[in-house]
Amino acid sequence: MLLEIGFHKEMFDLYRRAKEEAGYNSIYFLKMLNDVEGLQTARILINEPIQSGFSELWEKGRLDLTIEAVIFDNPQWHPLFRQEELDIVKKRLKDCGYGPALNAP
């Protein structure tokens, strides 16, 4: 439960950082966070085809501000996700040339 609360806070921080650092203001993401909380939001977005937010952050050179990167770069969040979801995250980042994902086994 505490891990889920921490992840929820991390997702709100991600929203804030994307807005401040990349000029990306995703009202859709914010609404999802408020409606179903961070973990469910991440699961929904991971299990759908690549969303416009991921694409826009990729175009801005800020894949580090994606849900996928937050999960991939922080092993503390891995227990919250199924292995299939972690595999999707890794593949999506690797396919887009995200540096840390390129070196992962």
C-alpha positions in Angstrom: 0.0 0.0 0.0 2.8 2.4 0.9 4.5 1.6 -2.4 1.3 2.4 -4.3 1.0 5.8 -2.5 4.6 6.6 -3.3 4.0 5.7 -7.0 0.9 7.9 -7.1 2.9 10.8 -5.8 5.6 10.1 -8.4 3.0 10.2 -11.1 1.8 13.7 -10.0 5.5 14.8 -9.9 5.9 13.4 -13.4 3.0 15.5 -14.6 4.4 18.6 -13.0 7.9 18.0 -14.4 6.6 17.4 -17.9 4.7 20.6 -17.7 7.6 22.7 -16.3 10.6 21.1 -18.0 9.1 20.2 -21.4 6.1 22.4 -21.8 3.9 19.4 -22.0 0.6 19.8 -20.2 -1.4 16.6 -20.4 -4.9 17.3 -19.1 -5.9 13.7 -20.0 -3.1 12.3 -17.8 -4.0 14.6 -14.9 -7.6 13.7 -15.2 -6.7 10.0 -15.1 -4.5 10.5 -12.0 -7.4 12.2 -10.2 -10.0 9.6 -11.4 -8.2 6.3 -11.0 -4.9 7.2 -9.2 -1.3 6.6 -10.4 -0.9 2.9 -10.5 -4.1 2.2 -12.4 -3.3 5.2 -14.8 0.1 3.7 -15.5 -1.3 0.2 -16.1 -3.9 1.5 -18.5 -1.5 3.5 -20.5 1.2 0.8 -20.6 -1.3 -1.8 -21.9 -2.6 0.4 -24.7 -0.8 1.3 -27.9 1.7 4.1 -27.6 -0.2 7.2 -26.5 0.2 10.7 -27.9 1.8 11.9 -24.7 4.7 9.4 -25.1 5.0 10.4 -28.8 5.1 14.1 -28.0 7.7 13.7 -25.2 9.8 11.6 -27.6 9.6 14.4 -30.2 10.7 16.8 -27.5 13.7 14.5 -26.7 12.3 13.9 -23.2 11.5 10.2 -23.0 12.8 10.5 -19.4 9.5 12.2 -18.6 7.4 9.3 -19.7 5.6 6.8 -17.4 7.7 4.1 -19.0 11.0 5.7 -18.1 9.9 6.4 -14.5 9.1 2.7 -14.1 12.1 1.4 -16.0 14.6 3.7 -14.3 13.3 3.1 -10.8 13.4 -0.6 -9.8 11.5 0.3 -6.6 8.3 0.5 -8.7 8.8 -2.9 -10.5 7.0 -4.9 -7.8 3.8 -3.0 -8.7 3.7 -4.3 -12.2 3.4 -7.7 -13.9 6.5 -9.0 -15.8 4.5 -8.5 -19.1 4.0 -4.8 -18.3 7.7 -4.4 -17.5 8.6 -6.0 -20.8 6.3 -3.6 -22.6 7.9 -0.7 -20.9 11.4 -1.8 -21.8 10.6 -2.6 -25.4 8.8 0.7 -25.9 11.8 2.6 -24.6 14.4 0.5 -26.4 12.5 0.8 -29.7 12.6 4.6 -29.3 16.3 4.7 -28.5 16.1 5.5 -24.8 19.6 5.3 -23.6 19.3 3.2 -20.4 17.0 0.7 -22.0 19.6 0.0 -24.7 21.9 -1.5 -22.2 19.4 -3.6 -20.3 19.4 -7.3 -20.6 
